[in-house]
Amino acid sequence: MDAPQKSRIIVVDTNVILFDAQAIFKFIDSEVYVPMSVIEEIDRFKRDIGEIGRNARQFSRFVDDLRDEGKLSDGVPLEKSDSIVRISVDLGANTLPKDLDPEKADTRILATALELAKLFPDVPVDLVTKDINLRIKADVYGVNAKDYEPDSVAIDEMYTGFIDFEVNPNQIDEFYQNKSMANSEGKKLLANQYCVLRDNSNSNHSAVGRFNEKENTIVPLLKSTENVWGIFPRNVEQSFALDCLLNDEISLVSLVGKAGTGKTLMALAAGLFKTLDEGKYQRLLVSRPIFPMGRDIGYLPGDVEQKLNPWMQPIFDNVEFLMGSDRSARKAAGRAQELINQGMLNIEPLTYIRGRSIPKQFLIVDEAQNLTPHEIKTIITRAGMGTKIVLTGDCYQIDNPYVDSANSGLTYAVERFKGHGIAAHVTLTKGERSELAELASNVL
């Protein structure tokens, strides 16, 4: 085997490609080995109808195109990443320790990494996999293993959407009097970042606002004390959330927070207000990915609508809550169904969004933490003229086995859109559902 031409060797596991079909293009100045076992596993997934199947098929098309550039077993150069991709036969299978099963694809992929490390001791060899157990095995046998996190963001370091800082009392008085405050101190604020202004001489004297990047000023919130479909903000974070939800200049809103912080309820209230009361949007469209919590109960009977009802029920619950009190639950359910019949409210899964164009709609994507970065991109690029997209989710409650809090599409979108004038983000930390729900969220 020829000596590597690059400064390091990367051995890619199947799950990396199923997570990101373009993964092989994202390693800089590397010799990327794709073992034959990976190709065999990819072939088994190509008929899946979900995101995994699409990634498997897309990767196969990428590799097929590379055949026109050279022989895959000899390595094909990639111009954008200055790397070389090589499809290799499984190496080292005959020298594996007896305690590893050679019939398993993971074992053969690990054997390839081990053999490459022996063949080229002066070149770093990394096994890149999203399989925790394979990383553990690799560590035991002396192979450097890494998770694939091309766009990862530590959740504790994620942009919160607001900042708290002290100012002198005259500035706060000026803010209330002039309905704005110039960023005269040149603080590094991002577009649509929310601000808590605290008096440096009196802790009870404060104000809240949003940074207007165009005018370099901090401006008051919209409807900060008014109710929206019976919903009042119960804390400052919810005030920030309602402000960006009701601001027509903001086209993308992301709300991240634990259960009970009011993300979905506020998004629905704002959507109903903007659609039914103001007529700003033609329709309120609410969608969510379909992932079960815990063990699935299997296939559901009925037509498409009946099958989807259990998945969409949390949305119906919130809509019915906004439509009426507990005493008139039946009447509220009827009003919600009437809006659906009139085409003003549409609740559907994300399964059918690919290829659509969605103009003049208020689109809420609930449970967005279960989406991959590619799926988030697919959704946002569906937005037509006059559409507003709201992403809500809790990055600590991910049910998708191919996503974690570091590379969830929701955290990816938050970081990529921060500082852009048509986007805003708020992280909600205080639960308001009930005292019991808040305690459970904190102690369990």
N, C-alpha and C positions, 0 to 999 in steps of 0.2 A: 504494500500500500504506500502511495506517495506521501511524503511529509506534508503536513498542513501548510498552507500559504498565509494563514492569518494568525493573529496573536492569541486566539483562544478557540477551543472546540466546544460546541453546544450540541448536546444530544436531547432531542425533543420527544416528549411523551405524547401519547394520543390525546389525552384530555386537554392539553394545551391547544391543540388544533381545533378540537371540538368547541372550546371556549372562544377562540379567535382564529378564524380561517387564515388571517394574514400574519399570524405569529412569526412565520419564518422570515418575514421581511423586516422584523423589528429588532433583530440582533445586529448590532453595529460591529463591523470589522471582525467577523467571526466565521468559522467554518461550521455550518449547521448540518448535523447528521440526522437524517430521518430514517430510523431502522425499518427494515421490511415488515417487522411485526406491527409497526404503526400503520403502514399502508394497508395491511390485512385488516386491522381493526377499523380503520376509516371506511373500508369497503363495506363492513357490516352495518355501519351507521348511515350510509348514504340514502337509504330509503325511508328514514324517519321523516315525519312531516313537520316537525318542530324546528327550533333554532339549531339544534344539534345536527339534524339532517342537512339543513341548509349550509352549515359550516363545513360539513364533510364533503358535500358536493362542490362547494366553492373551492376548497383546498385542492380537490382532485383536478379541477379546471386550471387552477394556478400551476400545478405541477405539470400538467399536460402541455401548457403553453411554454414551460421552461424546456421541454424536450426539443423545441425548435431552436433553442439557444446553444445546446450542447448535450453531451451524454450525461445523464443523471448520475450514473455510478462514478463518473470521473469528477463531478462537481460542476455546477453552473453558476457563474457570477451574477450577483444582483447589483445593479448600478446604484440604486437609491441608498442601500445600506452598506455598500462596499463589503458585502459578505459573499460567501459561496455556499450553495445548498447542494447537499449530496445525499442521494438515496442509497443506503448501504444495506448489504446483506447482514443478517444478525451475526455479530462477532462474539467469540468467547464462550459460546454455549457449552462446548465440550470441557471447559475448565472450571465450570461453576461449582461452588461448594455443594455438598450433598444435601444440606438442609434447605435448599431452594428448589422449587419445582420448575424444571426446564420447560414444562408444557405451558406455563403461564406467560402471557405476553409481557407483563411487567418484569418478569425475571429475565427474559431475553433482552429487553431494553436496558436493564441494569447491567447485564453481561456485556453489552456493546460499550457502555460507558467504562466499565472496568478494563476491557481489552484496549480501548483507545488510550486510557491512562497508562497502561503498560507499554504500548507501542510508542507513545510520544510523552515521555516523562518530563520533558522540559516545557510542555505546553499545557496551560490550565484546561481541565476538562470539567464542564458543568452539565449535570443532568437537570433539565428544566421540566418540572412536573407539578401538577396541582394535586397529586395524590400524596397525602400526608404519610401514609404507611410506606410508600415507595421511597420517600425522602428519608424516612427512618432507616430502612434497609440500606440505602445508599450510604448513609453516614456510618453504619456499622461496618461496611466493607470498604470504607475509605474513599468514597466518591463524593465530591462536593455537589450537593443537590440544592436547588433553589425553586421557590414558587414562581409562577409566571404572573407578574403584576406590572404590566407595562404602563398602566394608568392608575396605579393604586394610590390611595390617599388614606393615611391613618385617621380613623374616625375622630380621635381626640384632637387632631390637628385640622379638621375640616372647618372651612369658613362658616362662621355663625350667622353672618348677615348683619350684625350690629356691633356697636362699640360704645364703651362707657368712658367718659373723660370729664375732668374738672375744668370749669371756666370761672371767670370772676362774675359777681352778681350783676354787674351792669350789662353784661352780654346776655344773660338770661332775661333781664327786663327788656332789653332791645329786641330779643326774639319774640316775646309776647306782644310787644307794641307794634313792631314792623312786620310781623308774620314771617320773618326770615332772619337769618344771622349769617353774615359773611364769614367765610373760612379764612379769616385774616391771619391766623397763626400758621397757615399752610400745613395743616395736619394731613397726613396721607390717608385720605378717605376714598373709598371706591364708589362708583355710581350706584345710587339707590341703597347705599349702606345706611342703616338706621343708627341714630345717635341718642344716647342718654346723656344730657348735659347736667352736670351737678355743680352746685354752688360750692366753691372751695372754702367758703366761710360759714355755710349753713347747710347741713346735710338734708334739711327738709325742703330746700328751695331747689327745684329742678325743672327740667323740660325735656320733651322728647321730640325728635324730628327725623327727617330723611334728607340725605345729602343729594342735592341737585348738581350733578357734575357740570352741566352746561353753564349754569350761572355761578358755580363755585360757592353755593350757599346751602345752609341747612334750613329746610322748610317744614312747616307743621304737617301733621298727619291728616289724612282725609277721614272725616266721620269718626274720629277717634273715640267719641263718647256716645254716638248714636247706635241704635239697634239695627241690625240687618236681618230681616226675617225673624225677628224675635231673639237674635243672638247679640249679646253685649260682650265686648272683650273683658275678660276677668283679670288679666294681668298685662304687663307692658308688652310681652312677647306676642300675645294675641292681638294687641293693638297694631303692632308692626305687621302681623300677618294680614289682618283685614285691610290695612292701608294698601299693601301691594296687590291684594286680590281685587280691590275696587279701583285701582289706578289704571285708566285706559291706556296710558303711555307704556305700561309694562306688559310685555307679551308673554313672558315666561316667568312663572313663579314656582319656586321649590320650597316645600315645607317639610322639615325633618323633625321628628320628635317621637318620644316614647308613647305607648298606648295611653289614651285619655287626655292628651294635650289639646285636642280640638281641631286637628289638622283637617280631617275629612268633613266634619260638620261645618267649619267656617268656609271651606272651599265650596261646599254645596250651597250654603246660605248666600255667599257672594255670587255664585253662578245663577241661582234663582233670581236674585235681585237684579243682576245685570241683564238677564234674559227676559224675565216676565215684567218687571217693574219699569226698567229703563229702555228695554228693547234694543240694547246695544248689540246683542248677538241673536242669531236666528234660532239657535237651539243650545240646550245644555246637554253635552255628551259626557257621560261618566263611564269609565272603563277600568278594568283591573286585570292583571295576569292571573291565570288559573293555576294555583299551586296549593295543594292540600296542606293543612297543619297536622303533622303526625301521619299515622297510617291511613291511606286512602280507603274509602269504602267500596271502591270498584265502580263499574258502569252504572249510570243512572237511567231510569226508564223515561219514556216520553219523547216529545219532539225537541228541537233545539232550545226553544224557550223554556220548556220544563226542565231540561237538563241543566240549564245555566242558572235557574232560580236560586239553588242553594249557594252558588258561588257569589251571586250578585246580592244576596239577601242583606249583607251589611250596608250596602248602598241604599236599598229600599228602606231599611230601618231608619237611617238618618233622614231620608227625604220625608218619610211619614212623620218623624218627630218634628221637622220643620213645618209640615203642613198643619199640624194640630196637636193638641195636648193629649195626654193618655186617655182622657175621658171620651175623646172623639176619634179613637184610633181607626175605627172602621170607616168613618167619614174621611179621615186623612188618607187612608189607603185608596179610597175611591178617587180622591182628588189627584193623587199621584198617578193613578192609572189613566185618568182623564188627560193629564198632561202628556203621557206617553202616547195615547191615542191621537192627540192633536199634533204630535210630532215636535212638541216643544222640549220634551225630555226624552233622552235615549240612553239606556243603560245596557252595555254590551261588553263582551270580553275583548281583549286586545288581539285575539287570534286572527280577526278579520281586518285588521287595520292596514296591512301591507298593501301598497299600490293605490291607496285612496288619497284623495285630496280633500281637505276639510276646511272650507272657507266659512267665515262669519260664525264661528261656534266657540263656546266656552267649554274647553275640553279638560276634564279632570282625570288624571291617571292615578288611581289609588294603589297602594301597596307597591310603589315603584321601586322599592329596594330589591325586589326579586328579579329585576330586569338587568340584562347585561348592557355594557356601553353601546354595543351595536344595536340592540333593541331600542334603547333610548334614542339613539340617532334616527332610527327608522320612524319612531313616533313623532319626534319634533319636526322632521322634514316633511311630515304629512300636512303641516299647518299651512292653510291658504291665507289669502288676504283677510285681515280683520279677525283672525282667530287668536284666542288666548289659551295657553296651555298651563295647567297647574299640576305639578308632580308632588305627591304626598307619600310619605313612608317612614318607617322606623328601621334604621340600619342595624339595630340589634335583634330584629325579628325577621331573619331571612330564611325562606323555605326552599329556595332554589339550590340544589346541591352543587351547581357549577358557579355559584356566586358567593362571595363573602363581603364583609363590611368594607374591606379595603378596595375592592374592585367592582363594587356594585355600580350599576349604571346611574343610580341616583347620586351617589357621591361624586361620580365622574362628571355628571352634568353640573352639579353645584360648583365644583372647582373650575370647570371650563368656562362657565358663563359669568362667574363673578367679575364685577367691574364693567360689564357691558350695559349700556344705557337702557336696553329693553328687557333686562332681566333683574330679578330680585330674589333674595333668599332669606328665610328666617328659620333658625333652629329654636324649637320650643322645648323647654325643659320642665315646666311645671304642669302637672296633671290636674285637670279640672273636672274629670268625669264624676268622681265620687271620692270620698275619703278612703274607702276601702280599695278602690282601683289604684289610687296614688300610692297607698302603703304597699300594696302587692307589687307594683312596678318597681318600688325602691328596695324591698327586702327579699323578694323571691329571685 
